[in-house]
Structures are given as C-alpha cells and as structure tokens.
Amino acid sequence: MSSRVLGIDIRPEGSFSYVVMNSDETMITSGVANPDELIRVIKKYKPSLVAVDNIREILELGGRFLKRMSKLPSVPQIIQVTRLPDGSEVKMEELVRKYLGMNVGLLTPEETAKYTAALALRGVGSTVRLFENETKIVVKALISTRQGGQSRRRFERNIAIRVKHIVKSIIESLNKANLDYDVFYHRDSEGVRSALIIVYADKSIVRRFVKPIKSIDVKVTLEQVISSSVKFLSPNSSYTEISPRSKTRLIIGVDPGIVTGLALMSLDGRVLALFSGRNMSRRRVLSLVYEYGTPIIVATDVSKPSDYVKKLSSMIGAVLYHPERDMQIAEKANIALKLSEKDNVKVRTPHERDALAAAYKAFTSYVDKFNKVDEILSELPIQVNADEVKELVVKGLPIRDALSRILTRSVNQECKAEVIVRNQQECKCIDEVKELKDYVKLLEEKISKLEDENTKLRDEVNRLYTLKYNPPDQSLASKIRLLESRIELETKRNRELNDTLSKVKSIVADALFNNNYAFAVRVSNAEDLSKVTSKGYLPIMRFQDISSLVDMGKVQSGIVVTIDEVGLRAIRQLYKMGVTVVPLLRVLALDVNDDIKVISISKLNELANELKSVLSEVDYDTLEDLVNEYKIGRKRAQ
C-alpha cells in the first residue's frame, strides 16, 4: 500500500480543502473538492492514510460517502490527529507548536489540511475504525427476465446457473486462501437473482483472491463493511475482537439469511431483545448479543442447521440446538404470540418470529434441568451462581457433577494430599477426591471454630447468670440476651455448615461408588455405627468393638472393616452371625485421614468371596469340640 497521506479539512460551504503528501512530507497536490471529487482524489493517489482534525466532519457527510469509500480498491486508514492515544483531545494549534515547531494562530482549512497530513506522518493521533475487518462480495444479475414470453423460464435458469457458477468459483478461491466466510442466496419470483458472501478479512486481503467483475449479465462487487459504531485505536494497533459485557448466560435464536433475525432469551425464559437486519455478519450478531451477556446455546428452527449457525456456535463455544423436525409456521406464530404478550415484546418481522421460536424451543428442551438446578441450589446454605451450573449442565455434565465443579472452583484451592496406591493400581476417582477434599477440610475447620466460639459464648452466659445483682442490672440483662441471640445464630450457622458438609461428603461418596470405590468411616459406638451405615458408608471398628456390638444386636448382616489382625476362628464366629469381617490393609485404596478411608469395592468383594469360601468349609475345631462333648456325655451316662 502507498505511504502517501491525504490531509483534509471541511470548508464552511461543505466542500473540502485537501493536501496529498509523500512520506517525506513533500506535497504532491492540493486543492478544494466536494465529497464526490474527494473520492476520485483518493482513488487516483491511493493514500494509505486519511488525516482529519475531527472525525465528525466525515460522519456528517452521511452513509453515501462511506459507502463509496468502502468500494474503493484500497480503503485507507483514517487518523484523527487531535485525539491522543490516552483519549485526550488537543487543539490543532498546540499540536503544530509541539510537533512541527511553529507558532500559529487560527488556522485556515488549507493550513489545517496540510498540518493534519504532516502530523499523521509523524504518528500523532488515534486511528478511527469506521470499517469492520469484513468484506462483502455481492454477486448480482444485471439482466431482467420480467419480459420475454416463453423465453422467460430459460432466462431465469440461465441467470441462476450463471450466479451459482460465479459464487462457486469465489468460494473455491476463498477456501484455497483459508478465509472464513458466509454465503446467502437471494431468491425471488424469477429464481436466484443475487448472492451475498461475507468474508471475515480485510478487503485488501480478499482482493488478492477475488476480483470485481462487470459483464453483460452479472456484476461482482467488493465492499468493506461499514462499522455500526465509531471506535478509536492507537495508530499502530490492530483490530480487537469483541467480548461479552457481562457473564449473564443467554439462549440466542438465529434465523440467518439476506435478512437475519435474532432473539435473545435468559435462562429463565424471559425474552430480552429481538433484532433483524440485512447482511448481518456473525461478528455483527455477536456485537448485539454481547451487549446483553454470554451466549451458551445457539438455536435454529430447522432440523438441518445452516453453516452460518454452525460456525456461529463453534466460534463462541456454545451448544448448537436444532429441533428433530422443521418447525411449522403455525407453531412459530403461536410461540411468538404467547411470548410477545408475556414479555411485552414486539415481533416485527417473520425473521424475528422464527428466531424467537427457535430460542423458546431450545429453552423448553432444558427447562426441566434448569428447574432442578434451581431447586437444589435453593436448599444449599451457601450462594452459588445458578447460571454457571446451568451452563455446565447444558454442555453435558450431570447436575451433581456440575455443582461439584462450581463448589470446588469457588474454594479456589488446589489439593496437595499424597495419594497412597496399593498393588500399583491408581485410584481412578482420585481427581474427584482431590477436588472436594480441600472444601471438606475448609468446612470442618469452620465448624470447629464455630463450636469453640459457641462454647465460649455459653460459658460467658453461664458466668453472667451466676452474678448476683440487686436491683437487676438492665444493661447486664441486655448483654445476656445479646449473647443468647449470638449463640442461637452461631448454632444455626454450625448446623448449616454441618448439613453442607454432609451433602459434599455424599457427593464424594457417590462419585467414589460410581468409580468402584467407597468411603469407610471409623466408629466406636452404636450411635456412630447407626449414622455411618444409614449413609451407606462401611464401618471401621476394632475387633473387640465388633464383638460387643454384635452381642448388643446393633450390627445387622453385612461387611465390617477392622483395623486389627484377627484369627480365622474369631472371624468364623462372626460370620455365623451374618457379619463378614475384612482387614483394612487388604482393601485400602486411599488414606484420607485417621477416621476416613477410601476402600476398593472390587478388592472388598474379592476378599469377602474368598473368606466366604474358606469359612463355608468344615469347621474342624468346632467338630472336635462336638466330639469331645459327646464322649463326655457318654461317660456320664454309663
């Protein structure tokens, strides 16, 4: 691209003073031109920069001037020299004194044009982004088939074939250049009359592979896409991608085409906005969506999504939803009518109607899961972002796993516990244990602190009650009531944390069980045993405790893990009572702490079956005792 600069300044009558300079600040030409003539100056001298002292002077010319600029073979970069990179604006006279070393008074349009060009060459000012990093390729038929009698259909077919052939050739060139694009065909009563290809690249790049065409029947034009808003960049900065303004999760319905419809819906089913517009690129769609939040579902109303919708969902990492069959017009109309009344929105075009129906259809497919998430979160004593959990559910995670991941992320800690591996077999569930172990530990520490504080408060209350005062000290009584209230509050918090801890442990236990592992918990009395077995955990006991609890009738038929080395005869006695005793070291997979162990279910079943086989054989010791008793009995009888 040329290194020339065009400096311009608007004159009172609406025309422009202009100066074209080389990179060494030598003047090539200057003069006065109206907007149309200024376009011809840009086309003739091909400047790489157009320098202005105020961008409003160009914007006031309206869309026609920018439209003509967008069709130029090379669109120049626009610089506002009076706006510095930090966002501040400085008068032209100050910039001329600072950078050009000249003391000047009120500048004429001719002087302003010259000095803006010189300042732009010295890197002063900010780049004004009036055009997107996108190019529109329009393929349009020039021959009308409205007349021609019997030849009309032949003309229609020929024109449609011609348009499609040119579009196919352009697509092949874009694919070869590895450029991203979208294609839209425009059909009317005469067939395919035109096509629009939006290429996501600067026009200067696209022109290397696609050239304008103007033949007798078809015209191909290339235009730089005009931006919907004015943005300032530093002089050498590149295009920056847009990003969401908030983390509010959205469902978006899209009806793509020459006119694109767009519907935005929250995860609770509220319609937030409806849009429709011609030639809307994916970036333009996202710029509208990102004003409201972050899309996690992209929905369409047809069973076979278009490439436009597929690419849109892929570029933002959203889930693509489409119905099993194409939605009928009557169904979409009923949905639009219902939602427009409920959320007080106006559906202006069929494209908005189709987009709204697609978004609502996607919402109904997930609403049961969303309601379940809300139900579970309402029971938790801690605050959890429902949208984050729902996003993970939409992306395929079970609700419990999604909740576990969000809870773990909120703790923002990494588990560094050592993993004990037995027989060179790594615990498959160790990652899930690592994720939640820190959170369990944190809750236990909070509970311990609250219990200590609770004890101190109770001691203080007891001390105050023992004080003798006459007449009653009202301030002391107030203090007692305050302390009692604090005790009640801390007790409630203690109970809530205990409930949360139980739920988290339950989540971990289920995760372990699903991966062939289970919790085993140390118990020492009947009450602990009842709690542990009711939660589905295995009890760990000393052997002597097992015997006493069996005598008390507290152990039902099942498996008990013992930490002691036990003889076969003792195990046999308990086995007869329906209790299988398994040594801990034979089935241990992970040592969490002194009271909690992770047990391998496969090893547990293997060892239990082995013991069952051995214990089911003839008990020779018992048989010998019976024989001796029989002999003694015979002797007494004689």
ZAVEXKE-479045 format. One record per residue (C-alpha): x, y, z. Coordinates in steps of 0.5 Angstrom, whole numbers, plus 500, padded with zeros to 3 digits. Layout:
REM residues N
rec east->X; north->Y; up->Z
...
//
This chain:
REM residues 638
rec east->500; north->500; up->500
rec east->502; north->507; up->499
rec east->506; north->511; up->504
rec east->502; north->517; up->502
rec east->498; north->521; up->507
rec east->491; north->525; up->505
rec east->490; north->531; up->510
rec east->483; north->534; up->509
rec east->479; north->540; up->513
rec east->472; north->542; up->512
rec east->470; north->549; up->509
rec east->464; north->553; up->511
rec east->460; north->551; up->505
rec east->461; north->544; up->506
rec east->467; north->542; up->501
rec east->474; north->540; up->503
rec east->481; north->543; up->503
rec east->486; north->537; up->502
rec east->493; north->536; up->501
rec east->497; north->530; up->499
rec east->504; north->529; up->502
rec east->509; north->524; up->501
rec east->512; north->520; up->507
rec east->518; north->525; up->507
rec east->513; north->531; up->508
rec east->514; north->534; up->501
rec east->507; north->536; up->498
rec east->504; north->532; up->492
rec east->498; north->536; up->490
rec east->493; north->540; up->494
rec east->486; north->544; up->492
rec east->479; north->544; up->494
rec east->474; north->538; up->493
rec east->467; north->537; up->494
rec east->465; north->530; up->497
rec east->465; north->526; up->490
rec east->471; north->529; up->488
rec east->475; north->528; up->494
rec east->473; north->520; up->493
rec east->476; north->521; up->486
rec east->482; north->524; up->489
rec east->483; north->518; up->494
rec east->482; north->513; up->488
rec east->487; north->517; up->484
rec east->493; north->518; up->489
rec east->491; north->512; up->493
rec east->494; north->515; up->500
rec east->495; north->510; up->506
rec east->492; north->515; up->511
rec east->487; north->520; up->511
rec east->488; north->525; up->517
rec east->483; north->530; up->520
rec east->483; north->534; up->526
rec east->475; north->532; up->527
rec east->472; north->525; up->525
rec east->465; north->529; up->526
rec east->467; north->532; up->519
rec east->467; north->526; up->515
rec east->461; north->523; up->519
rec east->457; north->529; up->517
rec east->457; north->527; up->510
rec east->453; north->521; up->511
rec east->453; north->514; up->509
rec east->454; north->515; up->502
rec east->461; north->518; up->503
rec east->463; north->512; up->507
rec east->459; north->507; up->502
rec east->463; north->510; up->496
rec east->470; north->509; up->501
rec east->468; north->502; up->502
rec east->468; north->500; up->495
rec east->475; north->503; up->493
rec east->480; north->498; up->491
rec east->484; north->500; up->497
rec east->481; north->503; up->503
rec east->485; north->508; up->507
rec east->486; north->508; up->515
rec east->483; north->514; up->518
rec east->487; north->518; up->523
rec east->484; north->524; up->528
rec east->491; north->528; up->530
rec east->487; north->532; up->535
rec east->486; north->525; up->539
rec east->492; north->523; up->543
rec east->492; north->515; up->545
rec east->490; north->516; up->552
rec east->484; north->519; up->550
rec east->485; north->526; up->551
rec east->484; north->532; up->545
rec east->489; north->537; up->544
rec east->488; north->543; up->539
rec east->491; north->543; up->533
rec east->495; north->550; up->534
rec east->498; north->546; up->540
rec east->500; north->540; up->536
rec east->503; north->545; up->531
rec east->507; north->548; up->536
rec east->509; north->542; up->540
rec east->511; north->537; up->534
rec east->512; north->542; up->528
rec east->516; north->547; up->532
rec east->511; north->553; up->529
rec east->507; north->558; up->533
rec east->501; north->559; up->529
rec east->494; north->563; up->530
rec east->487; north->561; up->528
rec east->489; north->556; up->522
rec east->485; north->556; up->515
rec east->482; north->550; up->512
rec east->488; north->550; up->507
rec east->493; north->550; up->513
rec east->489; north->545; up->517
rec east->489; north->540; up->512
rec east->497; north->541; up->511
rec east->499; north->540; up->518
rec east->494; north->534; up->519
rec east->498; north->531; up->514
rec east->504; north->532; up->517
rec east->502; north->531; up->524
rec east->500; north->524; up->522
rec east->506; north->522; up->518
rec east->510; north->523; up->525
rec east->505; north->518; up->528
rec east->501; north->523; up->532
rec east->493; north->522; up->534
rec east->489; north->516; up->534
rec east->486; north->511; up->529
rec east->479; north->512; up->527
rec east->475; north->505; up->526
rec east->470; north->507; up->521
rec east->470; north->500; up->518
rec east->470; north->493; up->520
rec east->475; north->487; up->519
rec east->470; north->484; up->514
rec east->469; north->485; up->506
rec east->462; north->484; up->503
rec east->462; north->480; up->496
rec east->456; north->482; up->492
rec east->454; north->478; up->486
rec east->448; north->481; up->482
rec east->445; north->479; up->476
rec east->444; north->485; up->471
rec east->439; north->482; up->466
rec east->432; north->483; up->468
rec east->427; north->477; up->466
rec east->421; north->480; up->467
rec east->419; north->480; up->460
rec east->421; north->475; up->454
rec east->415; north->471; up->454
rec east->416; north->464; up->453
rec east->424; north->465; up->454
rec east->423; north->468; up->461
rec east->424; north->461; up->464
rec east->430; north->460; up->460
rec east->433; north->466; up->462
rec east->431; north->465; up->469
rec east->435; north->458; up->469
rec east->441; north->461; up->466
rec east->442; north->467; up->470
rec east->441; north->463; up->476
rec east->446; north->458; up->474
rec east->451; north->464; up->472
rec east->450; north->467; up->479
rec east->451; north->460; up->482
rec east->457; north->459; up->478
rec east->461; north->465; up->480
rec east->459; north->464; up->487
rec east->462; north->457; up->487
rec east->468; north->460; up->484
rec east->469; north->465; up->489
rec east->468; north->460; up->495
rec east->474; north->456; up->492
rec east->478; north->462; up->492
rec east->476; north->463; up->499
rec east->477; north->456; up->501
rec east->484; north->456; up->498
rec east->486; north->462; up->502
rec east->483; north->459; up->508
rec east->479; north->465; up->509
rec east->473; north->465; up->514
rec east->466; north->467; up->510
rec east->458; north->466; up->510
rec east->454; north->465; up->504
rec east->447; north->468; up->503
rec east->443; north->467; up->496
rec east->437; north->472; up->495
rec east->431; north->469; up->491
rec east->425; north->472; up->488
rec east->420; north->470; up->483
rec east->425; north->470; up->478
rec east->429; north->465; up->481
rec east->436; north->466; up->484
rec east->438; north->474; up->483
rec east->444; north->475; up->487
rec east->448; north->472; up->493
rec east->452; north->476; up->499
rec east->458; north->473; up->501
rec east->461; north->476; up->508
rec east->469; north->475; up->508
rec east->472; north->476; up->515
rec east->478; north->479; up->513
rec east->480; north->486; up->511
rec east->479; north->488; up->503
rec east->486; north->489; up->502
rec east->487; north->481; up->503
rec east->480; north->479; up->500
rec east->482; north->483; up->493
rec east->488; north->478; up->492
rec east->484; north->472; up->491
rec east->477; north->475; up->489
rec east->477; north->481; up->483
rec east->471; north->485; up->482
rec east->467; north->483; up->475
rec east->462; north->487; up->471
rec east->460; north->483; up->465
rec east->454; north->484; up->461
rec east->449; north->479; up->465
rec east->453; north->479; up->472
rec east->456; north->484; up->477
rec east->461; north->482; up->482
rec east->463; north->488; up->487
rec east->467; north->488; up->494
rec east->466; north->493; up->499
rec east->469; north->494; up->506
rec east->464; north->493; up->512
rec east->462; north->500; up->515
rec east->462; north->499; up->523
rec east->456; north->500; up->527
rec east->460; north->505; up->531
rec east->466; north->509; up->532
rec east->472; north->507; up->536
rec east->479; north->510; up->537
rec east->485; north->506; up->537
rec east->492; north->507; up->538
rec east->496; north->509; up->531
rec east->499; north->502; up->530
rec east->494; north->498; up->534
rec east->490; north->492; up->530
rec east->483; north->490; up->530
rec east->481; north->488; up->537
rec east->476; north->482; up->538
rec east->469; north->484; up->542
rec east->468; north->481; up->548
rec east->461; north->480; up->553
rec east->460; north->486; up->557
rec east->457; north->481; up->563
rec east->457; north->474; up->565
rec east->450; north->473; up->564
rec east->448; north->467; up->560
rec east->444; north->467; up->554
rec east->440; north->463; up->549
rec east->440; north->466; up->543
rec east->436; north->464; up->537
rec east->438; north->466; up->530
rec east->435; north->466; up->523
rec east->440; north->467; up->518
rec east->439; north->470; up->511
rec east->440; north->476; up->507
rec east->436; north->479; up->513
rec east->438; north->476; up->519
rec east->433; north->475; up->525
rec east->436; north->475; up->532
rec east->433; north->473; up->539
rec east->436; north->474; up->546
rec east->433; north->470; up->552
rec east->435; north->469; up->559
rec east->436; north->462; up->562
rec east->429; north->463; up->566
rec east->426; north->464; up->559
rec east->425; north->472; up->559
rec east->426; north->475; up->552
rec east->431; north->480; up->553
rec east->431; north->483; up->546
rec east->429; north->482; up->538
rec east->433; north->484; up->532
rec east->433; north->484; up->525
rec east->438; north->487; up->520
rec east->440; north->486; up->513
rec east->447; north->483; up->511
rec east->449; north->482; up->519
rec east->455; north->478; up->519
rec east->457; north->474; up->525
rec east->461; north->479; up->528
rec east->455; north->484; up->528
rec east->451; north->479; up->531
rec east->456; north->478; up->537
rec east->456; north->485; up->538
rec east->449; north->486; up->539
rec east->449; north->479; up->543
rec east->455; north->481; up->548
rec east->451; north->488; up->550
rec east->447; north->483; up->554
rec east->451; north->477; up->556
rec east->455; north->471; up->554
rec east->451; north->466; up->550
rec east->451; north->459; up->552
rec east->446; north->456; up->547
rec east->445; north->458; up->539
rec east->439; north->455; up->537
rec east->435; north->455; up->530
rec east->428; north->453; up->528
rec east->430; north->448; up->522
rec east->433; north->441; up->523
rec east->439; north->442; up->519
rec east->443; north->448; up->521
rec east->446; north->452; up->516
rec east->453; north->453; up->516
rec east->452; north->460; up->519
rec east->449; north->458; up->525
rec east->454; north->452; up->526
rec east->460; north->457; up->525
rec east->457; north->462; up->530
rec east->456; north->457; up->535
rec east->463; north->454; up->534
rec east->467; north->461; up->535
rec east->464; north->462; up->541
rec east->464; north->455; up->544
rec east->456; north->455; up->545
rec east->452; north->449; up->545
rec east->448; north->448; up->538
rec east->441; north->447; up->539
rec east->436; north->445; up->533
rec east->429; north->441; up->533
rec east->428; north->434; up->531
rec east->424; north->437; up->525
rec east->423; north->443; up->522
rec east->418; north->448; up->526
rec east->412; north->450; up->522
rec east->409; north->457; up->521
rec east->403; north->456; up->526
rec east->407; north->453; up->531
rec east->412; north->459; up->531
rec east->407; north->464; up->530
rec east->403; north->461; up->537
rec east->410; north->462; up->541
rec east->411; north->469; up->538
rec east->404; north->471; up->540
rec east->405; north->468; up->547
rec east->412; north->471; up->549
rec east->410; north->478; up->546
rec east->404; north->478; up->551
rec east->408; north->475; up->557
rec east->415; north->479; up->556
rec east->412; north->485; up->552
rec east->416; north->485; up->546
rec east->414; north->487; up->539
rec east->416; north->482; up->534
rec east->417; north->486; up->527
rec east->419; north->481; up->522
rec east->418; north->474; up->520
rec east->425; north->473; up->521
rec east->425; north->475; up->529
rec east->419; north->471; up->530
rec east->423; north->465; up->527
rec east->429; north->467; up->531
rec east->424; north->467; up->538
rec east->421; north->461; up->536
rec east->428; north->457; up->536
rec east->430; north->460; up->542
rec east->424; north->458; up->546
rec east->424; north->451; up->543
rec east->431; north->451; up->546
rec east->429; north->453; up->553
rec east->424; north->448; up->553
rec east->428; north->443; up->552
rec east->433; north->445; up->558
rec east->428; north->448; up->563
rec east->427; north->441; up->567
rec east->434; north->441; up->568
rec east->434; north->449; up->570
rec east->429; north->448; up->575
rec east->432; north->442; up->578
rec east->439; north->446; up->579
rec east->434; north->452; up->582
rec east->431; north->447; up->587
rec east->438; north->444; up->589
rec east->441; north->451; up->590
rec east->435; north->454; up->594
rec east->437; north->448; up->599
rec east->444; north->450; up->600
rec east->446; north->455; up->605
rec east->452; north->458; up->601
rec east->451; north->462; up->595
rec east->452; north->459; up->588
rec east->452; north->462; up->581
rec east->446; north->459; up->578
rec east->448; north->461; up->571
rec east->455; north->458; up->572
rec east->452; north->451; up->574
rec east->447; north->451; up->568
rec east->452; north->453; up->563
rec east->456; north->446; up->565
rec east->449; north->442; up->565
rec east->448; north->445; up->558
rec east->455; north->443; up->556
rec east->453; north->436; up->558
rec east->455; north->435; up->566
rec east->450; north->432; up->570
rec east->447; north->437; up->575
rec east->451; north->434; up->581
rec east->458; north->434; up->578
rec east->457; north->441; up->575
rec east->455; north->443; up->582
rec east->461; north->440; up->585
rec east->466; north->443; up->580
rec east->463; north->450; up->582
rec east->463; north->449; up->589
rec east->471; north->447; up->588
rec east->472; north->453; up->584
rec east->469; north->457; up->589
rec east->474; north->455; up->594
rec east->480; north->457; up->589
rec east->485; north->452; up->592
rec east->489; north->446; up->590
rec east->489; north->440; up->594
rec east->496; north->437; up->595
rec east->495; north->431; up->599
rec east->499; north->425; up->598
rec east->496; north->419; up->594
rec east->497; north->412; up->597
rec east->497; north->407; up->592
rec east->496; north->400; up->593
rec east->499; north->394; up->589
rec east->501; north->399; up->584
rec east->494; north->401; up->582
rec east->492; north->408; up->582
rec east->485; north->410; up->584
rec east->481; north->412; up->579
rec east->477; north->417; up->583
rec east->483; north->421; up->586
rec east->482; north->427; up->582
rec east->475; north->428; up->585
rec east->477; north->427; up->592
rec east->483; north->432; up->590
rec east->477; north->437; up->588
rec east->473; north->436; up->594
rec east->478; north->435; up->600
rec east->480; north->442; up->601
rec east->473; north->444; up->601
rec east->471; north->439; up->606
rec east->477; north->441; up->610
rec east->475; north->448; up->610
rec east->468; north->447; up->612
rec east->471; north->442; up->618
rec east->475; north->448; up->620
rec east->470; north->453; up->620
rec east->465; north->448; up->624
rec east->471; north->447; up->629
rec east->472; north->455; up->630
rec east->464; north->456; up->631
rec east->464; north->450; up->636
rec east->470; north->454; up->640
rec east->466; north->460; up->640
rec east->460; north->457; up->641
rec east->463; north->454; up->648
rec east->466; north->461; up->650
rec east->459; north->464; up->649
rec east->456; north->459; up->653
rec east->461; north->460; up->659
rec east->460; north->467; up->658
rec east->453; north->467; up->659
rec east->453; north->462; up->665
rec east->458; north->467; up->668
rec east->453; north->473; up->668
rec east->447; north->469; up->670
rec east->451; north->467; up->677
rec east->453; north->474; up->678
rec east->448; north->477; up->684
rec east->446; north->484; up->683
rec east->440; north->488; up->686
rec east->436; north->491; up->683
rec east->437; north->488; up->677
rec east->442; north->491; up->672
rec east->439; north->492; up->666
rec east->445; north->493; up->662
rec east->447; north->486; up->664
rec east->441; north->483; up->662
rec east->441; north->486; up->655
rec east->448; north->483; up->655
rec east->446; north->477; up->657
rec east->440; north->477; up->651
rec east->445; north->479; up->646
rec east->450; north->473; up->648
rec east->444; north->469; up->648
rec east->442; north->471; up->641
rec east->449; north->470; up->638
rec east->449; north->463; up->641
rec east->443; north->462; up->637
rec east->446; north->465; up->631
rec east->452; north->461; up->631
rec east->449; north->455; up->633
rec east->444; north->456; up->627
rec east->451; north->457; up->623
rec east->454; north->451; up->626
rec east->448; north->447; up->624
rec east->448; north->449; up->616
rec east->455; north->448; up->616
rec east->455; north->441; up->618
rec east->449; north->440; up->613
rec east->453; north->443; up->608
rec east->459; north->438; up->610
rec east->454; north->432; up->610
rec east->452; north->434; up->603
rec east->459; north->435; up->600
rec east->461; north->428; up->603
rec east->455; north->425; up->600
rec east->457; north->428; up->593
rec east->464; north->425; up->594
rec east->461; north->418; up->596
rec east->457; north->418; up->590
rec east->463; north->419; up->586
rec east->467; north->414; up->589
rec east->462; north->409; up->589
rec east->461; north->410; up->581
rec east->468; north->409; up->580
rec east->468; north->403; up->584
rec east->471; north->406; up->591
rec east->467; north->407; up->597
rec east->468; north->411; up->604
rec east->470; north->407; up->610
rec east->469; north->411; up->617
rec east->472; north->410; up->624
rec east->466; north->408; up->629
rec east->467; north->406; up->636
rec east->460; north->406; up->639
rec east->453; north->404; up->637
rec east->451; north->411; up->635
rec east->456; north->412; up->631
rec east->455; north->406; up->627
rec east->448; north->407; up->626
rec east->450; north->414; up->623
rec east->455; north->411; up->618
rec east->451; north->405; up->616
rec east->445; north->410; up->615
rec east->449; north->414; up->610
rec east->452; north->408; up->606
rec east->459; north->408; up->609
rec east->463; north->402; up->611
rec east->464; north->402; up->619
rec east->471; north->401; up->621
rec east->472; north->398; up->628
rec east->477; north->395; up->633
rec east->475; north->388; up->633
rec east->473; north->388; up->641
rec east->468; north->393; up->639
rec east->465; north->389; up->634
rec east->464; north->383; up->638
rec east->461; north->388; up->644
rec east->456; north->391; up->638
rec east->454; north->384; up->636
rec east->452; north->382; up->643
rec east->448; north->388; up->643
rec east->445; north->386; up->637
rec east->447; north->393; up->634
rec east->451; north->390; up->627
rec east->446; north->388; up->622
rec east->448; north->383; up->617
rec east->454; north->386; up->612
rec east->461; north->387; up->612
rec east->465; north->391; up->617
rec east->472; north->393; up->616
rec east->477; north->392; up->622
rec east->484; north->395; up->624
rec east->486; north->389; up->628
rec east->490; north->383; up->626
rec east->484; north->378; up->627
rec east->485; north->370; up->627
rec east->481; north->366; up->623
rec east->477; north->363; up->628
rec east->474; north->369; up->631
rec east->472; north->371; up->624
rec east->469; north->365; up->623
rec east->464; north->366; up->630
rec east->462; north->373; up->627
rec east->461; north->370; up->620
rec east->456; north->365; up->623
rec east->452; north->371; up->626
rec east->452; north->374; up->619
rec east->458; north->379; up->619
rec east->464; north->379; up->615
rec east->470; north->382; up->618
rec east->475; north->385; up->613
rec east->482; north->387; up->615
rec east->483; north->394; up->613
rec east->490; north->394; up->610
rec east->487; north->388; up->605
rec east->482; north->393; up->602
rec east->485; north->400; up->603
rec east->486; north->405; up->597
rec east->487; north->412; up->600
rec east->488; north->414; up->607
rec east->484; north->421; up->607
rec east->485; north->422; up->615
rec east->485; north->418; up->621
rec east->478; north->417; up->621
rec east->476; north->417; up->614
rec east->479; north->412; up->609
rec east->477; north->410; up->601
rec east->476; north->403; up->600
rec east->477; north->399; up->594
rec east->470; north->395; up->593
rec east->473; north->390; up->588
rec east->478; north->388; up->593
rec east->473; north->388; up->598
rec east->468; north->384; up->594
rec east->474; north->379; up->592
rec east->476; north->378; up->599
rec east->469; north->377; up->602
rec east->468; north->372; up->597
rec east->475; north->369; up->599
rec east->473; north->369; up->606
rec east->466; north->366; up->605
rec east->469; north->360; up->601
rec east->474; north->359; up->607
rec east->469; north->360; up->612
rec east->464; north->355; up->609
rec east->469; north->349; up->609
rec east->468; north->344; up->615
rec east->470; north->348; up->622
rec east->475; north->342; up->625
rec east->476; north->346; up->631
rec east->468; north->346; up->632
rec east->467; north->339; up->630
rec east->473; north->337; up->635
rec east->469; north->340; up->641
rec east->463; north->337; up->639
rec east->466; north->330; up->639
rec east->469; north->331; up->646
rec east->463; north->334; up->649
rec east->459; north->327; up->646
rec east->465; north->323; up->649
rec east->464; north->326; up->656
rec east->457; north->326; up->656
rec east->457; north->318; up->654
rec east->462; north->317; up->660
rec east->457; north->321; up->665
rec east->451; north->316; up->662
rec east->455; north->310; up->664
//
